Amino acid sequence: MVLDRSLPTTRLSGWSRYPVLDCAVLPVRRPEDAAMPAGHPVIARGNGRSYGDASLGVPTTLAMRPLDRFLAFDEATGVLSCEAGVLLSDIVDVFTPRGWFPAVTPGTRFVTVGGAIAADVHGKNHHGAGSFGAHVIDLDLALGDGRIVTCSRDAEADLFLATLGGMGLTGVILAARLRLQPIRTATIRQTTHRVADLDGALERLAGSTSTYSVAWIDCLASGASLGRSVVMDGEHAEPEELPAGIADPLARTRRRGKTVPFDFPALAISGPTVKAFNALYYRRHRNGTGLVDLDSYFYPLDALLEWHRIYGSKGFLQYQFVVPLAGARAALVRILGAIAEARSGSFLAVLKQFGPEGEGHLSFPMEGLTLALDFPASPDALALLDRLDDLVLDAGGRIYLAKDARMKPALLAAGYPRLPLFRAVRARHGLEDRFQSALSRRLGL
């Protein structure tokens, strides 16, 4: 691509709307568009659903959504070949009626395949299925100088493993082949357990034999109720479990999403409001098993379009960490205690148990417990997260790069032991000066 250095800039942010930066945006419509002049680093951006500054290229961001074609599908094996700008929602819409579903899906379907690989996203089934990259067979990667290589576990393996979770810093993902999983209905059998404290939640998660398992946790509860949670297990339902009279078990329930029409005032996300919401959410759930549609189980927030506006015009800070199983309970008690003490709770506190560590050099999951939290962007929240960083570090944990907007380099080095391998791949292939993001500059990646 011939770069026009007079390109106007656009105000861009991740999903959390913090930070907001001026970036030149260039659409990638053909593979050759990913080649850039030396000395002008870029970063690829999918649908902008990473939370912090990972998809903000300074000075230039490559917009990948135009590369949105399905290329091939094998009905016998479930292997899909597609371009990187395809959304998971596209895959769900097209292939669920044919009896196939993503092997791993995060909590929103509005992410691109390229973004899912770059962040090596995880879902409610990580304890059994691993992360998204575990189901990627190979991918086409543009190295920025005109070269395009096909990477896999057998060919260009160093690039492949650095790209899984590599936050776009190894090149521009153009296309990928991935395995979908077979399903027989578009329905989930959900079993709900309301538990009174953290120990109950951890026991439920550790003892779950379900394919999917996730806990919503009240991060403002304290005392004997510290860590009270609602644990939701899930299985893909079989046709015989559905009510009589359903003509097509694979037909999805289609609901039109509602949109948050304006930025909420600060009062809407104050401590007392969050405390009241959390208490109501906890009480309204009852133990039991029922049938829910796929979207309700996997993507509840997608029903509320532009939900990030609830946090106001200043945006919010998403904070997700994982700590090893050994010592995880003690770490969570300290972290939840610090949050309750600060009275800065989160509407959207989600606790999951991870399985084995991911393959990628910078893949986030490790065998342990992960907690994701949201806080309105403010000096108080930044100070609280600095305190939580110390507790995560003491527990041997790490922070998720796809949701980070403020971590310091020392925590990155401590939490990601394969960071030297990642940096070596970048240096070996001459990628350091070609692919940079606001995140990589902040963290010295």
N, C-alpha and C positions, 0 to 999 in steps of 0.2 A: 504494500500500500504506500502511495506517495502521501507523505504527511503534510497537511496544510497547517503550518504553525500559527496561523491567524485564527484558528477555530475558536468560536465563542465557547465560554464555559457555562456549565449548568450546575445548579446547586443540587448535590446528591447526598443521600444518606443511606444507611442500611434500614432495616425494618424498625429499629428502635428510634429512628430519627435523631440519633446522637452518636457521633458528631455529624455535622453538616459541612461539606467541603465543596469548593469550586473545582469541577472536573470537566475537561473536554471529553465528549462522548462520541465514539466512532462505531457505527454498526458493522458487524461482521456478517456479510451475506454469502461469501464464498470463502473457501479455505485460505486462498491467497491474501485475503484481507487481514489475516492474523500476522502477516510479516510486517515488521516495522523497522524503520531506520535504526542503526546502532546508536546507542546513547540516548534513546528516547524510551524509557521504560513504560510499560503498560500493565494493566491487570484486566482479566476477563470478569464480566458481571453477568449473571444469569437473570433471575427475576428480582434481584435485590432483597432476598429474604434472609440473608445472614444479618445478624443484628447490629454489629458494630461497624468497623471501618475496613473489613477484609475485602470488600468489593469496590472500594474507592481507589481508583488509580489517579495518582497525582504525578504528572499533569493529565494523563490520558486513561480513559476507561473504555474497554471494548465491550459493546453491547451484543450479547450472544443470542438473544431471543429470535432474531431472524432465521437462525439455523434450527428449524423446528420440524423437520420431516422424519417420519418413520421410513426406514430403509428396507427392512426385511423382518419377517417373523416366521419361526418354525413352530407350527401347531403341535408337532409331536414332542418337542423338547421344551417349549416355552422360551426359547432364546430370541430376544428382541434386539435388532440393530436399529439405532436411531441417532439423530444428530443431537448435539449437546444442549440445544435450546428447547428441546421437548420438555414440557412440564409433566410432573408426575400425575397431575390431574388429567392430562391428555391420555396417559397410559391407563389410568383407572377408567376413564370414560369409554375408551375404545376396547379394552381387553377384558374388563370385568364381565360384560355380556357374553364373552367367548370362553369364560371359565378360567381366567388368569388374573393375577394380582401381583403388585410388586412384592418381592421377597422381603424387603425391608422398606418401611416408610416412616418418615418423621411425623411430627404433629401437625404439619400443614402439607397439603397436596400441591401448593403453588410454588414449588421449587423446581428448578431445571435439573435434568439428568447430570449436566456438567457440574452444577453447583453441589448436587448430592455426592458426587465423587470427590470434588475438591474439599468438601467438609467431612467426607466419610461419615455421613449422617447415620444415626442409629434410631431405633424405634422401640416399641414396647416388647419386642421379642428378642432383644439383644442377647439375653441369657441363653437362648437356644440357636439363633440364626446369625449372630454376629452383626456387623455393621454393613452398610450398603456396598462397600468395596468388596466384601467377601463374595458377592454375587455378580461382580463385573468380570467378564472373561478377558476382554482386551479393550483398548481405546486408542484412538488416533489423536496424537498430540503435536501441535505446531510449536516449534521451538523459537519462533520469532524471527529467524534469519532466512526463512523460506523452506527450511527442512520440515517435513512432516513424518513422524515415525509412528509405527503401530507398536504399542507397549502391552506386555502381558507378563505373567509369572515366568514365562519361558523365553521371551524375547524382550530385550531392553528392560530387564527386570528391575534394574536400579531406578530407572525413570518411573516405572509403574508403581513401585512401592513408595517412592517419594511423592507421587501425584495423589495417591489415596490419602486424603487428609492434608494435602500440601497447600491448600488455600490458594490455588491458581498460580503458585510461584515457580512451578516447573514448566509452564507453557500453557497454551490455550487448548483445552479439550474440545475437539471438533465433533467427535462421534464416539459411540461405545457400543459394545455388545454385552448384554446382561441377561441373567436368568430370571424369569418370572416364576411364581409358584401357582400350582393349580388350585382352584377353589370350586365348590359345587353350588354355592349360594352367595348372594350379596348381603348376607346377614351374619351378625356376630352373636354368639351366645355369651352374654355377659353375666358374670357372677360378682356381686357387690358385697364387700365386707366393710362395715364401719367398725373401726378399732379405736380404743380409748386413749392410746398413748403410743409413743415411739416404739417401744418394745413390741407391741402388738403389730405395728406396721412392718417392722423388720422380720418378725416371725412369719407373717403372711407372705412377704416377698420371697424370703429364703425357702419357704416350704411349698411355694407354688409349683404345680406341675402343668400349668396352663401354657399354651403357646405364647400368649400375650399377658403381661401383667404390669400395672402401673398404679401408683398411689398419689392422690392429691393430699397434701399435708397442710395443716393449719400452722403456719410458722409464727403466729402470734400467741398461740396457746402456751401456757406456762404451768409451773407446778406439777401436780399429778396428771394434768392433761397435756403436758409437753409432747408435741409430735403426734397428737391425735390425727387420724387420717381416714380417708376412704380409699380402699384398695379395690381396683377393678380388674378382674381376670377376664380373658376373652379367648374364645375358640371360634373358628369358622364353622358355622352351623351346617348340618347336613340337610338335604331336602326333606327328609322324613320328620325333621324337627319343626318345620314351618307349619303355620296354620293351614287347614284344608282350604282348597279353592284357589291357591296361588298358582297362576298359570305358568309363570316363568320364574324359577327360583333365583336366576341371575339378574333379574331386573332390579335396578337400583331405585330407591325412593329419592326422587328429585325434589329438592327444596330450593326455593329462591333465597339467597342470602340477604340479610338486612345489612345496611351500611350505617356506620357511625357517621353522622352528617357534619359534625363539628368537633373541635378540640374541647375536651372537658376542662372545667376549671379545677384548680388545685384541690379544692375542698372535696372533690369527688374521689380522690385517691389519698385522702388523709388517713392517719392511723386509726381513728375511731371508725371511719367508713369501712376500711379493710377488715377491722376486727368484727364489725357487725356482719359484713358479707360472709366472712369465713365461718362465723357461728351459724348463720342461716344455711350455708352450703353443707356444713357437716350434719345439721339436724334433718335436712330434707332427704338425705339418702338413707335407705333401709337395706338391711341384709336380704339377699335373695338373688334369684337367677331369672333372667328374661332375655328376650330377643331384641336387638337393636340393629339399625342399618349400619353399613360400613362407615359412612361419613360421621355418624354420631359417635362411634367408638374411636376412630382414628383421628378425625379432624373436627372436633367440636368447635374450635375457635374459627374455623373457616366459614362457619355459618354467620359470623359477624364480620363483614368486610370492613377493612380499615379500623380494626379494633385497637390498633396502636394509638389512635386519637384519644382513647380514654385517658391516656397519661398526659395529655395536654401538649401544648405547642413546643415545650422544651424537650420532649421525648422522655425516654426511660433507659435504664441500664438493665440488660439481661445478664444474669450471672449464673453460670452453670459450672459445677466442679464435680470431680469424682475422687473418692478416697478409697484406699484398699480395704478389703473386708476386715483384715486384722486391725482392730482399733477404730473401725468405722462408727460404731455406736457412740463411743466416747467423743469422737470428733463431731458427730452430728448434735450431740447434746450441747457441746460448747458453742457450736455455730448457731443452733436454734435459740440458745440462751442469749447470745449476743444480739440476735435480731429482735427478740422479744424485748430485751432491755432497751434497745434503740427505738422501739415502737415504730419500726419502719417496715411493716409486714408487706407481703406480696399476695395479690389475688391469685396468682398463677404459680403456686409452689408445687413442683412435680418431683416425686421420688421414684427411682427405678433401681433395680439391681442389674449390673452388667455381668456378662460372661467374660470369656478370655479376651486378652488384649488384642487390639486390631493389628492388621498386617502393616499398615502404612507407618512410615517413620514418624509422622506427626498425627497419627490417628488418636483421637481423644479417649476412647473407652479403654479401661483396664478392668480386671476383675475386682469388683467393688460396688459401692453404692454411689449414685449420682443424684444430685439435687439441683433443680433449675428454679431460679427466682427472678422476679422483676421488681425494680425499684424506680420510682420517679427520679429523673436526673436532677441532682441537686448536690451542693457541697456536702451536706450531711450524709447522703447516700454514698458519695465517693469516699468519705472518711470511714463509713461502716465497711465498705468493700475492702479497703486497705486492712482493716482488722480481720476480716474473714480470710483474706489472702494468707495472713500469718497462720491462722488456724489450719487452713488447707495445707500449707507448706509443712507445718509441724506433723501433720498426719500422713505425709508422703503422697499427697494428691496433686491434681493439676486442674487447670482452667480450660474450658472449651474455647478454642480460637474463633470458631464461627459465631460466638456470642460475645466476644470480648471487645471492649472499647477503651480500656484503661489499665490493663495489666502492665507491670514493669518487667523489663528483660530478665531480671534475676529469677523471677518466678517461672518464666518460660524455661530457662535452662535447667532449673531444679526439677520441674515437672515432666519434662520430655527428654528422657535419657538418650533417645536416638537422634537428637538434634544434630550432633556432629555428622552423622551419616547423611542427613538431609542437606546440610550445608555442603558436604563433599560432592553430592550429586549436582547441586546447583553450580558449583565451581567447575566440575569436570565437563559439564556440557555448556559452559559459558552463558548461564541463565541469570546471573546475579544482576547484570546491568540491563537486562531486557524485561524482567518481570518484577515489578515492585508495586506494593499497595501502601496505603496509609498505615495499615497494620504492620506490614513487614518493616517499614521505616521506623515505626515506633518501637518495635521489639528487636530491631537489628537482625532480622531474619535474612 
